[in-house]
């Protein structure tokens, strides 16, 4: 049994029963009294728990409210189930150890483990990537080594790139790498599943200074979706009825602004920063007639043009 499980048990007993004893914990987990004393010291010193020994109750208790671990069991369960669901698909976590999963499972109190089978996470379909490619990319990021990659874009055009890899992102089930593309001389985003071949070079690239590092961090967090850029515009979309209610409970971007139009809450507007219209266009179209872009004009024109193309295809049928 892990120390985490013992500490959670001690906390749970104090909160629910009012006290716990060293002998009780030692007997339950088949560990030494000395080990339990260390657990209590860990609770007191590392977790700042107000644990005191009460001579009258002949046990340990809290001498003031302590809620830091109140939902720890539930948090562990949800975290374990999520990780277990992720590693069941190798394209989400290409490199992992079963031993790590076992250690995490051992932290969950025995009486809670049956609950794990009744909770599940379902994730979007993942892009297929090679664990070998992933390992090479991680090595390049760690040692600041350039990558020589063959890449096929969405137009099925093949190209060769020398890339300084800076950041790995899993977005909506697909892995992306962001870095400085020496071939295009700008920071670009590449879908790892579209890398046709990859080689780790011996050429090191310099570490970014604080200003460049901030620029990269700002780029990574900029705009809606995975397609990043320095040119940001604010998109505003109006939603109606069911779509408005759905969007009211969602967060599309950390800097979004949502507001209801009218007291009946049938119409709403959402605005947020965007660097590339590709993803937000697909998201808007997924709501059909219940979503209408308002600005900027360029995005409205892109939306109208896409609808026009769909209508033209319909007319040909």
C-alpha positions in Angstrom: 0.0 0.0 0.0 1.3 3.5 -0.8 1.9 6.4 1.5 -0.8 8.4 -0.4 -3.4 5.8 0.4 -2.5 5.8 4.1 -2.5 9.5 4.3 -5.9 9.7 2.7 -7.2 7.1 5.1 -5.9 9.0 8.1 -7.6 12.2 6.8 -10.8 10.4 6.1 -11.0 8.7 9.5 -10.4 12.0 11.3 -13.0 13.8 9.3 -15.7 11.1 9.4 -15.0 9.4 12.8 -13.4 12.2 14.7 -10.0 10.5 15.3 -7.6 7.8 14.3 -4.9 5.9 16.1 -1.4 4.8 15.0 -2.1 1.2 15.8 -5.3 1.3 13.8 -3.6 2.5 10.7 -0.6 0.2 11.2 -2.9 -2.8 11.5 -5.0 -1.9 8.5 -2.1 -1.4 6.1 0.3 -3.9 7.7 3.1 -1.4 8.2 5.2 -0.5 11.2 4.1 2.0 13.9 7.2 4.1 13.0 6.0 4.3 9.4 2.5 5.6 10.5 4.2 8.2 12.7 6.2 9.4 9.6 2.9 9.6 7.7 1.4 11.8 10.4 4.5 14.0 10.3 4.1 14.3 6.6 0.5 15.4 7.0 1.5 18.0 9.6 4.6 19.4 8.0 4.2 19.0 4.2 0.4 19.3 3.9 0.0 21.8 6.8 -2.7 19.6 8.3 -3.6 20.7 11.9 -3.1 17.2 13.3 -2.8 17.0 17.1 -2.8 14.1 19.6 -5.8 14.2 21.9 -5.0 12.4 25.2 -8.7 12.2 26.2 -9.7 10.6 22.9 -6.4 8.6 22.8 -6.0 9.4 19.1 -5.1 11.9 16.5 -7.6 14.6 15.4 -7.7 18.0 13.7 -7.8 21.0 16.1 -9.3 23.2 13.4 -11.1 22.8 10.0 -9.0 21.2 7.3 -10.5 20.6 3.9 -7.5 20.3 1.6 -7.9 16.5 1.2 -11.7 16.4 1.4 -12.2 15.4 -2.2 -8.7 13.8 -2.7 -10.2 10.3 -3.2 -12.6 11.5 -5.9 -9.8 13.5 -7.6 -7.5 10.5 -7.6 -10.2 8.3 -9.1 -11.0 10.7 -11.9 -7.3 11.3 -12.6 -6.6 7.6 -12.7 -9.5 6.8 -15.0 -8.6 9.6 -17.3 -5.0 8.4 -17.6 -6.0 4.8 -18.0 -8.4 5.8 -20.9 -5.6 7.9 -22.5 -3.0 5.2 -22.4 -5.5 2.7 -23.9 -4.9 4.7 -27.1 -1.2 4.7 -27.9 -1.7 7.7 -30.2 -2.6 9.9 -27.3 0.3 8.8 -25.1 2.8 7.2 -27.5 5.3 6.5 -24.8 4.3 5.3 -21.3 5.1 2.8 -18.6 2.6 0.3 -17.2 4.5 0.6 -13.9 3.4 4.2 -13.6 -0.2 3.3 -14.1 0.1 0.6 -11.4 1.7 3.1 -9.0 -1.2 5.5 -9.6 -3.7 2.7 -9.1 -2.1 1.7 -5.8 -2.7 5.3 -4.5 -6.5 4.8 -4.7 -8.1 3.5 -1.5 -9.2 -0.1 -1.9 -12.8 0.6 -1.2 -12.9 3.1 -4.0 -11.3 0.9 -6.8 -14.5 -0.7 -7.8 -15.9 2.7 -8.7 -13.2 3.1 -11.3 -14.9 0.6 -13.5 -18.1 2.6 -13.5 -16.4 5.8 -14.7 -15.1 6.4 -18.2 -13.6 9.1 -20.4 -14.2 9.1 -24.1 -11.8 11.2 -26.3 -11.9 12.4 -29.9 -10.3 10.2 -32.5 -6.6 10.6 -32.3 -4.2 11.2 -35.2 -2.0 8.2 -35.9 1.6 8.9 -35.0 4.7 6.7 -34.6 6.1 6.2 -31.1 9.5 6.2 -32.7 8.8 9.7 -34.3 7.5 10.9 -30.9 10.7 9.7 -29.1 12.9 11.4 -31.7 11.0 14.7 -31.3 11.2 14.5 -27.5 15.0 13.9 -27.8 15.3 17.0 -30.1 13.4 19.2 -27.7 15.4 18.0 -24.7 18.8 18.5 -26.3 18.0 21.5 -28.6 18.8 19.6 -31.7 17.3 20.4 -35.2 15.0 18.0 -36.9 15.1 17.1 -40.6 11.5 16.2 -41.6 9.6 15.3 -44.6 6.1 16.9 -44.4 2.9 16.4 -46.4 0.4 19.3 -46.0 -3.4 19.1 -46.4 -3.1 19.8 -50.1 -1.0 16.6 -50.4 2.1 18.6 -51.2 5.4 17.2 -50.0 8.3 19.3 -48.7 11.5 19.1 -46.7 12.0 21.2 -43.6 14.7 21.9 -41.1 12.9 22.5 -37.8 14.0 23.9 -34.4 11.4 22.1 -32.2 10.2 24.2 -29.3 6.8 22.9 -28.0 4.6 19.8 -28.3 0.8 20.1 -28.1 -2.0 17.6 -28.1 -5.0 19.4 -29.4 -8.4 17.7 -30.0 -6.8 14.2 -30.3 -3.8 15.1 -32.5 -0.2 15.9 -31.7 1.4 19.0 -33.1 4.9 20.4 -32.9 5.6 24.2 -32.8 9.0 25.4 -33.8 11.1 27.7 -36.0 11.0 26.4 -39.6 14.4 27.3 -41.0 13.1 26.6 -44.5 10.3 29.2 -44.3 12.2 31.3 -41.7 9.2 31.6 -39.4 7.6 29.8 -36.5 5.2 27.2 -37.8 2.9 24.4 -36.5 3.2 20.9 -37.9 0.8 18.0 -37.4 3.1 15.1 -36.4 0.8 12.5 -38.1 1.6 14.2 -41.4 5.4 13.8 -41.0 6.5 11.3 -43.6 10.0 10.8 -42.3 12.1 12.3 -39.6 15.8 12.4 -38.6 17.6 13.9 -35.6 20.5 16.1 -36.8 23.6 16.9 -34.8 23.1 20.6 -35.2 22.1 22.4 -32.1 20.0 25.5 -32.0 20.4 28.3 -29.5 18.1 28.8 -26.5 15.7 31.6 -26.8 16.3 34.7 -24.7 13.5 35.8 -22.3 12.0 38.1 -24.9 11.9 35.4 -27.6 10.6 32.8 -25.1 7.8 35.2 -24.2 7.0 35.7 -27.8 6.7 31.9 -28.3 4.6 31.5 -25.2 2.3 34.3 -26.4 2.0 32.6 -29.8 1.2 29.2 -28.2 -1.6 30.8 -26.2 -2.9 33.1 -28.9 -6.2 32.7 -30.7 -8.7 30.0 -31.0 -7.6 26.5 -32.2 -4.3 25.0 -33.0 -3.4 27.3 -35.9 -1.4 30.1 -34.2 -0.1 33.4 -35.5 0.9 36.9 -34.5 -1.8 38.6 -36.5 -4.9 38.3 -34.2 -8.4 39.4 -35.0 -11.5 39.3 -32.8 -14.2 37.1 -34.2 -17.8 37.7 -33.1 -20.5 35.1 -33.7 -24.2 35.2 -32.9 -26.0 32.0 -31.8 -29.7 31.2 -31.7 -31.9 29.0 -29.5 -30.3 25.6 -28.8 -26.9 26.7 -30.1 -26.9 29.7 -27.8 -27.6 27.5 -24.8 -24.9 25.0 -25.7 -22.3 27.7 -26.2 -23.3 29.4 -22.9 -21.7 26.5 -21.0 -18.6 26.2 -23.1 -15.2 27.9 -23.1 -13.8 28.4 -26.6 -11.0 30.6 -25.5 -9.6 31.9 -22.2 -10.2 35.5 -23.3 -13.7 35.0 -24.7 -16.6 37.4 -24.0 -20.1 35.8 -23.9 -23.3 37.8 -23.5 -27.0 37.2 -23.9 -29.0 39.4 -26.2 -32.5 40.0 -24.8 -34.1 38.8 -21.6 -35.6 35.6 -23.1 -32.0 34.2 -23.5 -32.7 32.8 -27.0 -29.9 34.8 -28.7 -26.3 35.2 -27.6 -23.0 36.6 -28.9 -19.5 35.2 -28.4 -16.3 37.0 -29.2 -12.7 35.8 -28.9 -9.3 36.2 -30.5 -8.4 34.2 -33.6 -5.2 33.8 -35.6 -6.5 31.5 -38.4 -10.1 31.1 -39.6 -9.8 27.4 -40.5 -11.0 25.8 -37.3 -13.5 28.5 -36.2 -15.1 28.3 -39.6 -15.7 24.5 -39.1 -17.0 25.1 -35.6 -19.4 27.8 -36.7 -20.7 25.7 -39.6 -21.3 22.7 -37.3 -24.2 24.7 -35.8 -25.8 25.2 -39.2 -28.4 28.0 -39.4 -28.2 28.5 -35.6 -24.8 30.4 -35.9 -24.1 33.6 -37.8 -20.7 35.4 -37.9 -20.9 39.1 -37.3 -17.3 40.2 -37.6 -14.7 40.8 -38.9 -15.9 41.2 -42.5 -13.1 38.9 -43.8 -14.4 36.0 -41.6 -18.0 36.7 -42.6 -17.0 36.6 -46.3 -15.1 33.3 -45.7 -18.3 31.8 -44.1 -20.5 33.0 -46.9 -18.2 31.7 -49.5 -18.1 28.2 -47.9 -22.0 28.1 -47.7 -22.1 29.2 -51.4 -19.8 26.3 -52.4 -22.0 23.9 -50.5 -25.1 25.2 -52.2 -23.5 24.9 -55.6 -22.7 21.3 -54.9 -26.3 20.7 -53.8 -27.6 22.2 -57.0 -25.5 19.8 -59.1 -27.0 16.7 -57.5 
